[in-house]
Amino acid sequence: MIASTHKLHTNAVQLHREALMQNVKARGIGTIAGYNIAQTLIHIVYVLFITSNNGGFLVASVVAHCVGVVLVFRSQRQDNNHPIHTLAHAIRNISSADEQARKDWHFIVRTLRENKTTF
């Protein structure tokens, strides 16, 4: 139960960070809300167990928290890519980009040409 709460929390935070980099319409807020609801329900059950004053459960919860953190962070996907990889991916998909992304791309190309940038 504790490990699953760690996994849900980490996934929710990861999706939240990724969503903030996307257009508002493409953010998938329902998924983030679903993770948070599931995490809250598990937390409520967890608190009910804790309030039963069971010493063995308290010790097990400390160990489970530690194990949960280790398991989650071993399986967590990388947070970001190298900026060059991200730029190359964006250039490959420029035809499906929104209008602001195309304007930004034209600005970058124009700036490189005007400054006579060589590689």
C-alpha positions as CSV (number, residue, x, y, z in Angstrom):
1,M,0.0,0.0,0.0
2,I,2.8,2.4,0.9
3,A,4.8,1.6,-2.2
4,S,1.8,2.1,-4.4
5,T,1.2,5.5,-2.8
6,H,4.8,6.5,-3.5
7,K,4.4,5.3,-7.1
8,L,1.2,7.2,-7.6
9,H,2.7,10.4,-6.1
10,T,5.8,10.2,-8.2
11,N,3.8,9.6,-11.4
12,A,1.4,12.4,-10.6
13,V,4.3,14.8,-10.0
14,Q,6.1,13.7,-13.2
15,L,2.9,14.1,-15.3
16,H,2.3,17.5,-13.7
17,R,5.8,18.7,-14.7
18,E,5.4,17.3,-18.2
19,A,1.9,18.8,-18.5
20,L,3.2,22.3,-17.7
21,M,5.4,22.1,-20.8
22,Q,2.4,21.3,-23.1
23,N,-0.4,23.3,-24.5
24,V,-3.4,23.7,-22.1
25,K,-5.7,21.5,-24.3
26,A,-3.2,18.6,-24.4
27,R,-2.3,18.4,-20.8
28,G,-4.3,15.3,-19.7
29,I,-5.5,16.8,-16.5
30,G,-7.9,13.9,-15.9
31,T,-5.1,11.5,-15.5
32,I,-3.3,13.7,-13.0
33,A,-6.6,14.1,-11.1
34,G,-7.1,10.3,-11.1
35,Y,-3.6,9.7,-9.7
36,N,-4.3,12.3,-6.9
37,I,-7.7,10.8,-6.0
38,A,-6.2,7.3,-5.8
39,Q,-3.3,8.6,-3.7
40,T,-5.8,10.3,-1.3
41,L,-7.9,7.2,-0.9
42,I,-4.8,5.1,-0.1
43,H,-3.7,7.7,2.4
44,I,-7.1,7.6,4.2
45,V,-6.8,3.9,4.6
46,Y,-3.2,4.2,5.7
47,V,-4.2,6.8,8.4
48,L,-7.0,4.5,9.6
49,F,-4.4,1.7,10.1
50,I,-2.0,4.1,11.9
51,T,-4.7,5.3,14.3
52,S,-5.3,1.7,15.5
53,N,-2.1,2.1,17.6
54,N,-0.5,-1.0,16.3
55,G,3.3,-0.8,17.1
56,G,4.1,-3.5,14.5
57,F,2.3,-1.6,11.8
58,L,4.2,1.6,12.7
59,V,7.5,-0.1,12.3
60,A,6.4,-1.8,9.1
61,S,5.2,1.6,7.7
62,V,8.7,3.1,8.3
63,V,10.4,0.2,6.5
64,A,7.8,0.3,3.8
65,H,8.3,4.0,3.2
66,C,12.0,3.4,2.7
67,V,11.4,0.5,0.4
68,G,8.7,2.4,-1.5
69,V,11.0,5.3,-2.2
70,V,13.8,3.0,-3.4
71,L,11.5,1.1,-5.7
72,V,9.9,4.1,-7.2
73,F,13.1,6.0,-7.9
74,R,14.8,2.9,-9.4
75,S,11.9,2.6,-11.9
76,Q,11.3,6.3,-12.5
77,R,11.8,7.5,-16.1
78,Q,14.3,10.2,-16.8
79,D,12.9,13.7,-16.2
80,N,14.3,15.4,-19.2
81,N,16.3,15.0,-22.4
82,H,19.4,16.8,-23.5
83,P,18.3,20.1,-25.1
84,I,19.9,19.1,-28.5
85,H,17.8,15.9,-28.6
86,T,14.7,17.9,-27.7
87,L,15.4,20.5,-30.4
88,A,16.1,17.8,-33.0
89,H,12.8,16.1,-32.1
90,A,10.9,19.4,-32.4
91,I,12.5,20.2,-35.8
92,R,11.5,16.7,-37.1
93,N,7.9,17.3,-36.0
94,I,7.7,21.0,-37.0
95,S,4.9,20.2,-39.6
96,S,2.6,19.2,-36.8
97,A,3.5,22.0,-34.4
98,D,1.2,24.8,-33.3
99,E,1.5,28.3,-34.8
100,Q,3.6,29.7,-32.0
101,A,6.2,26.9,-32.4
102,R,6.4,27.6,-36.1
103,K,6.9,31.3,-35.4
104,D,9.7,30.4,-32.9
105,W,11.3,28.2,-35.4
106,H,11.3,30.9,-38.1
107,F,12.8,33.3,-35.6
108,I,15.6,30.9,-34.8
109,V,16.4,30.3,-38.4
110,R,16.3,34.0,-39.2
111,T,18.6,34.8,-36.3
112,L,21.1,32.1,-37.3
113,R,21.1,33.5,-40.9
114,E,21.4,37.2,-39.9
115,N,24.3,36.4,-37.5
116,K,26.0,34.3,-40.1
117,T,26.4,31.4,-37.7
118,T,28.6,28.6,-38.9
119,F,29.1,25.2,-37.6
